[in-house]
């Protein structure tokens, strides 16, 4: 199992097992190309259940995540060269993000490796699109080997890019999940994101101002 690998936004820190972590930070709001063929990561209607006996299977697990993670955000921290974060607003639990995290953790556990690319070739944002989450900013942390939520959060907080993902004030929602591989090791995925802003109600036709041409931006 790799202990680190280059991410889509740079290289992740080298952290000894069991604190194996890897990050991808995606700040692009542009559309991604369609992948050929169907994706294997399920869809919004796909049932995602957590097997009993996992450290993330408790009914109050979402609340545990919010309490622990939002405590980190409220306290703030210096995430190494990634910067200092102070007093970020609390995150809200998102079922679409949690579904994406659970399916990706299952994929990682089946392959027994850490990767941000799914076995079907999917990227993080494509997996969020499948789950119907309209993202404007999204980031993902993965890890393997930590036995519980407290330890995996501590491992991520000890690595600058992962710490920055968890504390960045631009993020509004979180989903976190885990799955166990055949060798007994637990694979974790956390997804944080900011949704696209809700469109303002359209003005009535009689009151609508004339349209003003705008230059195209790509």
Buried (B, 14 or more C-beta within 10 A) or exposed (E): EEBBEEBBBEEBBEBEEBBBBBBBBBEEEEEEEEEEEEBEBBEEEEEBEBEEEBBBEEEEBBEBBBEBBBEBBEEEBEBBEBEEBEEBEEBEBBBBBBBBBBBBBBBBBEEEBBBBBBBBEBBBBBBBBBBEBEBBBBBBBBBBBBEBBEBBBBBBBBBBBBBBBBBBEEBBBBBBBBBBBEEEBBBBBBBBBBBEEEEEEEEEEEEEEEEEEEEEEE
